[in-house]
Each structure stands twice: as C-alpha cells, then as structure tokens.
Amino acid sequence: MICGICGQRMKAGTFRVSIHGIGSIKSYTYPMVSWYEGDNLVCETDRHITTGFYCPRCNIMMGVFLGPKIVGFTEEFNQDLDDNIDSLPKKNCPECGTSVDVDYPRCPECGYVF
C-alpha cells in the first residue's frame, strides 16, 4: 500500500482496536469500528483485528476492514433513492378519460376493458 500523503510504501502489519472498560464493567464493553459520512452512520463492524498499514514518515496508521455491515446510505446513494417507487405509471381511459394505474384491466368508472 502506498501512502497517499508522501507516496512512500507503507509497512503492513496487524491493526488492532483495543477494548477498554472500567474495572468490572469491562465485561460489558465490545469494539465497534464505524464509518460516518458527516453525521450519518454508513457501516460498522465488530472486528477488532485486521490487516493494517503504517507510514513511519507521515505517522499515519489505518486498518482495512472487509465486509462491514451496511447500516445506512452514503450521500450519493441517498440522492438516487426514488420515494415514488411504489406508485405505478398512469393511463387514461379512452371512453371517460379517468386516470387509472397502468395495470388496471378495466376502468373502474365506466367499465371499459383495456
């Protein structure tokens, strides 16, 4: 892996997220690595040991977490969501002009068979 800051090769090793607790409460703690876009939680994983990289020149450390659980959408996907996905296209009855869903076999107003 190449460092995005200095362009030098990073050292590969083990990336470990430590679990910390307070006294006897430590048994109730667990690691959770989460990724946010702004204030929106997008994905998380409970893995605490993974492949890691370190750049001694820039003092940058990062871990690679494969297969996190998706819990939200990034902003680019939120923009593509269609709120009207459950609404069908409409068609007009040639007899009375009533607007009906495209899958109606018969007009509910005049009985015209499509």
Contacts in CASP RR format, 6 or more apart in sequence:
PFRMAT RR
TARGET T0000
AUTHOR 0000-0000-0000
METHOD contacts of the structure
MODEL  1
MICGICGQRMKAGTFRVSIHGIGSIKSYTYPMVSWYEGDNLVCETDRHIT
TGFYCPRCNIMMGVFLGPKIVGFTEEFNQDLDDNIDSLPKKNCPECGTSV
DVDYPRCPECGYVF
1 9 0 8 1.000
1 10 0 8 1.000
1 12 0 8 1.000
1 53 0 8 1.000
2 8 0 8 1.000
2 9 0 8 1.000
2 10 0 8 1.000
3 9 0 8 1.000
3 10 0 8 1.000
3 55 0 8 1.000
3 57 0 8 1.000
3 58 0 8 1.000
3 60 0 8 1.000
5 55 0 8 1.000
5 58 0 8 1.000
5 60 0 8 1.000
6 55 0 8 1.000
6 57 0 8 1.000
6 58 0 8 1.000
8 55 0 8 1.000
8 57 0 8 1.000
8 58 0 8 1.000
10 53 0 8 1.000
10 54 0 8 1.000
10 55 0 8 1.000
10 60 0 8 1.000
11 53 0 8 1.000
11 54 0 8 1.000
11 55 0 8 1.000
11 56 0 8 1.000
12 51 0 8 1.000
12 52 0 8 1.000
12 53 0 8 1.000
13 51 0 8 1.000
13 52 0 8 1.000
13 53 0 8 1.000
13 54 0 8 1.000
14 49 0 8 1.000
14 50 0 8 1.000
14 51 0 8 1.000
14 52 0 8 1.000
15 49 0 8 1.000
15 50 0 8 1.000
15 51 0 8 1.000
15 52 0 8 1.000
15 53 0 8 1.000
15 61 0 8 1.000
15 62 0 8 1.000
15 63 0 8 1.000
15 64 0 8 1.000
16 48 0 8 1.000
16 49 0 8 1.000
17 31 0 8 1.000
17 33 0 8 1.000
17 48 0 8 1.000
17 49 0 8 1.000
18 31 0 8 1.000
18 48 0 8 1.000
19 26 0 8 1.000
19 29 0 8 1.000
19 30 0 8 1.000
19 31 0 8 1.000
19 48 0 8 1.000
20 26 0 8 1.000
20 29 0 8 1.000
21 29 0 8 1.000
30 46 0 8 1.000
31 46 0 8 1.000
31 47 0 8 1.000
31 48 0 8 1.000
32 44 0 8 1.000
32 45 0 8 1.000
32 46 0 8 1.000
33 44 0 8 1.000
33 45 0 8 1.000
33 46 0 8 1.000
33 47 0 8 1.000
33 48 0 8 1.000
33 65 0 8 1.000
33 68 0 8 1.000
34 41 0 8 1.000
34 43 0 8 1.000
34 44 0 8 1.000
35 41 0 8 1.000
35 42 0 8 1.000
35 43 0 8 1.000
35 44 0 8 1.000
35 68 0 8 1.000
36 42 0 8 1.000
37 74 0 8 1.000
37 75 0 8 1.000
40 72 0 8 1.000
40 73 0 8 1.000
40 74 0 8 1.000
40 75 0 8 1.000
41 71 0 8 1.000
41 72 0 8 1.000
42 70 0 8 1.000
42 71 0 8 1.000
42 72 0 8 1.000
42 73 0 8 1.000
42 74 0 8 1.000
43 68 0 8 1.000
43 69 0 8 1.000
43 70 0 8 1.000
43 71 0 8 1.000
43 72 0 8 1.000
44 68 0 8 1.000
44 69 0 8 1.000
44 71 0 8 1.000
45 65 0 8 1.000
45 67 0 8 1.000
45 68 0 8 1.000
45 69 0 8 1.000
47 65 0 8 1.000
50 63 0 8 1.000
50 64 0 8 1.000
50 65 0 8 1.000
50 66 0 8 1.000
51 63 0 8 1.000
51 64 0 8 1.000
52 61 0 8 1.000
52 62 0 8 1.000
52 63 0 8 1.000
52 64 0 8 1.000
53 61 0 8 1.000
53 62 0 8 1.000
53 63 0 8 1.000
53 64 0 8 1.000
54 60 0 8 1.000
54 61 0 8 1.000
54 62 0 8 1.000
55 61 0 8 1.000
73 81 0 8 1.000
88 101 0 8 1.000
88 102 0 8 1.000
88 103 0 8 1.000
89 101 0 8 1.000
89 102 0 8 1.000
90 99 0 8 1.000
90 100 0 8 1.000
90 101 0 8 1.000
90 102 0 8 1.000
91 99 0 8 1.000
91 100 0 8 1.000
91 101 0 8 1.000
91 102 0 8 1.000
91 104 0 8 1.000
91 114 0 8 1.000
92 98 0 8 1.000
92 99 0 8 1.000
92 100 0 8 1.000
93 99 0 8 1.000
93 100 0 8 1.000
93 107 0 8 1.000
93 109 0 8 1.000
93 110 0 8 1.000
93 112 0 8 1.000
94 112 0 8 1.000
95 107 0 8 1.000
95 110 0 8 1.000
95 111 0 8 1.000
95 112 0 8 1.000
96 107 0 8 1.000
96 109 0 8 1.000
96 110 0 8 1.000
96 112 0 8 1.000
98 107 0 8 1.000
98 108 0 8 1.000
98 109 0 8 1.000
98 110 0 8 1.000
100 107 0 8 1.000
100 108 0 8 1.000
104 114 0 8 1.000
105 113 0 8 1.000
105 114 0 8 1.000
106 112 0 8 1.000
106 113 0 8 1.000
106 114 0 8 1.000
107 114 0 8 1.000
END
